[in-house]
């Protein structure tokens, strides 16, 4: 659906040549050439970012899973588990931002492409796909955040229960000590 870089260059050269024949100033040709250059550069940037995306997702998923394992390890203290859950939230936020940045570059490319040919259905579909990709990222990370917040609430309830149990034990110990003194 997209013109290869060579065709864009050839096309832009033809526009410049035709422009000089009909007396169009070089400013219009220069603006067209600048746009074509920015389009080609954006395509390259998006291509690299999308190639990087798969690796990034795996790295973030691994880091998030390690935080989940620490959070769910009942042999650790409640505070260690809460801290891991907090770190999980930070990982998810960072992942969301990085993935949104990449998806936004794809969206920008789709908008640039479409601006050249607003009636092209394939370019309209590419724009919708780029918007859908952003929505999917938001939905996936929101679901993971929901799980993280649910676990935070559970950990806080567990901490409260432990504190109540410890307070009850201290109270029982004080009663025993008071009885022994009498």
Buried (B, 14 or more C-beta within 10 A) or exposed (E): EEBEBEEBBEEBEEBBEEBEEEEBEEEEBEEBBEBBBEBBEBBEBBEEBBEEBEEBBEEBEEBBEBBBEBBEEEEBEBEEBBBBBBBBBEBBEEBBEBBBEBBBBBBBBBBBBBEEEEEEEEBBEBBEEBBEBBEEBBEBBEEBBEEBEEBBEEBEEBBEEEEEEEEEEEEEEEEEEEEEEE
